[in-house]
């Protein structure tokens, strides 16, 4: 089997999940998030784009319902023994197949948690699931149950996060090497992702974000490439990924001498990043880290040019998104704890002047100030 964690660690995670179910008076959990399946069993696939569910009972019993292409995938990458297949066809009803499986597990009349908030459980499949379980059992939204357990990383997980951070730094080196007047964005992207692949890493859970000129103010991927001008700005947001664990970075590279306004934006971003790190400490709500970010940028007169969040947790995530729960925004009550990892991003987009400035990196929460996982300098990159 291609397992990346010891069986004992996977078993301990499932035991903690069952204990969390007991605290919520749940008799079982219907798992649709691929992150959860990977975390609890090692199961690694993108087959969750179709109806797929892992049942975990409070007694530890498990059954995976999936399609035929994932039968061998599950056998090879997970420790799941009981794998059932639903058959493709115009009359396929996998939700009813799942109900039959649950009947076999004695779930009739029981209380089950469901990961309703899942990219793999579309609205249509969710409706079919609700119909199949109507009158059969009671369901409760338990989308956060395992997400909360995944927040604090084990030593084995942290080793993967650290390797991901090294790969992110390697990608950064490639971007700095290639970013210059006349450079093609496609070459920069190819070199950055190539560095991750050469280091044994994986595809990121979402596309690398790249934008230059006016598009440097955007913070989403979009298709199309251009060559850098002699006076330009290049915004990059990327991830080093290892065993699906992500470590993200973000930079705006200045091509040619930057205007004074952009230099001032960099100074504000750097100050804000330091303030966020100082606020992200054990025992305090993570929302306070955002408040530190907002206080600094607002003091620099940038309240109209900042975002309403300044980061989020990172871990093992699958497409279409590398953002994990929780996010750093005002009022978020989640309490920070050691061995959590967060991507901190300071994003300033001044549409009035057409100038962008970003600065971001991944940190590990410790007993004191969070540890930087990146070796790359936070100095403004000038080319």
N, C-alpha and C positions, 0 to 999 in steps of 0.2 A: 504493500500500500504506500501511496505517496503522502504520508502524514507528516506534517511539519511541527507537530507537538506530540509529546509523550502521551500514551493512552491514559496514564494516571492523571495528567493535567486536564485532559478532556473530560474524564470522569468526574473530577472535582468541580469543573464548571457546570456539568449537568446536575450534580448534587446541589450546588448553590442555587441553580435555577429551580429545582424541585422545592427547595426550602422557601424560595421567594413565592412560588405558587401557593404553598401551604399558608403563608402569611396573608395571602389574598383570598384564601378559601377556594382555590381553583383545583379542579381534579385533573386538569391537563392543559396543554398549550398547543394551539395550531400555529405552526411557524411557517411564515411565508417570506421572511426576509433572508436573503442569501447570506448576509453577514452573520445572522444568528446560526444558521446551519453550519457555516464554516467554523464559527467559534466553538460550537458544542460538539461537532463530530468530525471536522476536517473537510466535509463535503465541499467541493470546489467546482463550480459550473456557471455558465451563463444561461442554463436551461430554465431559470426562473422567469424568463420572458413569457413562458407558457404557464398554465396552471400547475403548480407544484406545491406540495405541503409536507412538512415533517411534523408528525404527531409525537409529542413527548408527554407521557403520563406522569402524574405525581409520583407514581411508583417506579419511574425510570424507564418504563417500556417505550419503545420507539418503533414507528413505521414511517417510511418515506413513500409518498405517492408521487410519481413522476412519469415522464414519457420514455419510450424505448431508447432514444439516443443517449439518455442519461443513466441507463442501467449500469453499464460498465464504468461510466464516470464515477458513479457513487461507490461501486465496489472498489475502484482503484484509489480514490482519494479520501474515503471516509471509513469509519468503523461501524457503519450501519449494516445490520444483518438482514432486517426485514424490509425489502424493497418491492413495492407493488407498481405495476404499470397500467396506466389508462391508455386506451387505444384510440388513435386519431380516427376521425370520421365525422360525417355530417351530423350524426346523432350522438356524438360523444358528450357525456355528462360527467366530467371528473368530480364535480362537487358531490354528486350522488354516490360515486365510487368512494369518495372520502367518508361519506356518512356510513356506508357499509363497513368500512374499516373501523370507524369509531364504534359501531355496534359490536364488532368483534372484540373491542377493548372494553366493553361494558360501560360505555359513556352515555347511554340513554338516560335522560333525566339528570345528568351531571352538569357541573358548572365548568365551562371551558374558556380559557383566555384565547384571544385571537390577535394576531399581529395585523390589524386592519391597515395600519400605516406602513404600506410596503409597496415598492415599485412593482413587485411581481404579482400583486393582487389588484388587478384592474377593477374599475367600477363594475364592469359587466360580470367578471368572475366573482366579485364580492356580492353582487345581487344573487347570482346562482348559489353561492355558498349560504347566504342567508335563507334562501328558499329551501335548500336541502336540509338545513338544521332546524327550520321552523317546527316547533312541537317536539323536536327530538331531544334538545338540550338547551341549557341557558348559556349565553355567550357574554363575554365582557371584553372590552378593549384592553389588551395587555401589550400594546405596541412598545411600551417603554420598559417592560420587565427585564429583558435581557440587555437592552441598550444601557440600562443603569449598571448592570453587572460588568459590561465591557468597558466602562469608563476607566477603571483603575487597571493598569497593565501589569501582567505578571513579569518576572525576570525574563522568561523566554520571549514574551511579546516585546518587551523593551529592547531586547537584542535586535529584533527585526526592525523596530522603529529607528534604532540608531544606524542600522545598515541603510535604511531608506534615506536617512538624513545625509549620509555620506554620498549616496547616489545623487541626491538633489544638489549637493555641492559640486559634484563632478559635472552635472548639467549646467550649473551656473558658470563654471570655468569655460565651458564651450561657448556659452552665450557671450561672455565678456570677450573671448578671443575673436569671435566672428562679427560682433556688432560694430560696424563702422560705415562711413558713407559708401553707398552703392551696394551694401550687403543685401542679399535676398532673404526675406523672412523664412522662406521654405528651407533654405540651407541651415538657418539657425535652429529651427525646429528639429530638423533631421539630426543635427549634431547633438542637441540636448537629449532627445529621446534615445539616440544611439548610445550615449554615455550610460544611460540607465540600463539598457539591454546588455551592453558589454559587461556591466557589473553584476549580471545575473538577476536584474530587476524585472518588473512587470509593467504592463500597460497601466496608466493611471485610470482611476474610475471615472474621470471625465476628461475632456480634451484640455491640452495645455492652452492657456490664454495668451494670445499675442496680438498686439496692436501698436501701430506706429502712426506718426503724424496726428491727425485729428482722432484717429481710432485708439490712440494711447489712453484716452479717457474712458474707454469701455472696459468692463470687467467680466465679459463673457466671450467665449469662443464664437467666431463666425467664419464662414468660408471666404477665401480670397487672399492673395498674397501681393506684396509690393516690395520694391527696393527702397532702402533707406536713403533719404536725402542728405546733403552735406550739413544741413541744420535740421535736426529731427529729434524725436523722442520715441523710445521703444519701451512699452510696458509688457512685462512677462510675469505670468503666474503659473508655476509648474510644481510637480511633485516627483520626488524620488519614491519609488514603490518597491517593496520587497516582501514577498509572501502576502501580498495584498495590503500590507501596512504602509501608510502614507506619511511622508514628511514633506510639507509644502514650503515654498519660498515665493517671494514676490519682489520685483525690482522695477524701477523705471530708469532706463539707461539714457543719458543725455548724449546725443550725437552733435558735436560742435559745442561752442561755448553757450551754456544755458543763460537765459535772462535772469535778472536779479529776483524777479517774482518766483521763479522756479527754485532758485537756491533757498529762498525763504520758506517755500513749501517743504523742501527737504528737511530743513532745520526743525520745522514743526512736526513732521512725521517722525523723525528720530526721537525728539523729546516725548512724543506721544507713545512711541513703542516702549521706551524706558518706563514711562509712567504705568502702562498696562502691565508690564512684567512685575513691577513693584506691588501692584494691586492684586495680582493673581497668586494668592497665598492660601494655604490650608485653613479651613474653618471660616472662610469668607465667601459670600455669594459671588458667583462668577460675573453677575451683572455689574459689580463694582469695578471690574476691569474695564468694561465699556465706559463707565462713568469717568474713569481716569482719562481715557482716550478723548472723550467729548470735551472734558474740561480743558485739556491742553489745546486742542484744535480750535475750540471756541475762543479761547484767550488770544489766539493768533488771528482772529477774524475769519476763520474758515468754516463757520457753522453751516453755511449754505453749500459747502463743497465737500463735506464728509458724508459717510454713510451712517445708517442707524444700527450697524453691527460692526464689530472690529475683529471677528475671529470666531473659531468654533473648535470643538474637539476633533481629534483625528484618531484613526485606528484602522481596523481592517474594514474596508468598504468596497462595494462593487458598483459597476456602472448602473445608472448614469451619473453618479455623484460621489465625489470624495468627501463631501462635508458630512461630518458625523454629529451626533447630539451630545451636548447642548451647544447652543450658539451664545456668543458674548453680545448681549444687548441689555438695555436698561431694564432693571427690575427682575432679571433672571435669578430665581432663588436657589438654583443648584449650588451646592457647597463644594468648593475646590478641595482636593485631597491629593496627597503625594502619589506619584506614578500615573497621574493623568497627563495627557499630552494635548496641547492646543496649538493651532495655527493662529498667530497674531498678525493681522494685516491692517496697515495704516494706508488708506486709500483716499487721495485727495484729487478730485476732478473739477477743475475750474473751467466751466464752460464759457465764462465771460472772456477769459484770456486764451482759451484753447490749450491750457497747460495741464499736465498731469504729473503727479508724484505719488509713488507707492513704495512701501517698505514693509516686508513681511518675512517671518521665519517661524519655525516650529520650536516649541519649548516643552520641557518636562517639568511638571510641578514637583517641588521638593518641600522640605520642612521650612525653607526660607524663600529667597528669591528664585524664581524658576530658572532652570538650567537651559542655556542655549544649546541646541543640538547641532547647529551649523558651525562650521569653521570659517565660513565666508565673512568677509568684512562687511560692516554696515555702512561703510563710507559710500558717498554718492559716486556712482560709476560714470566717469566722463570719458568719452571716446572722440 
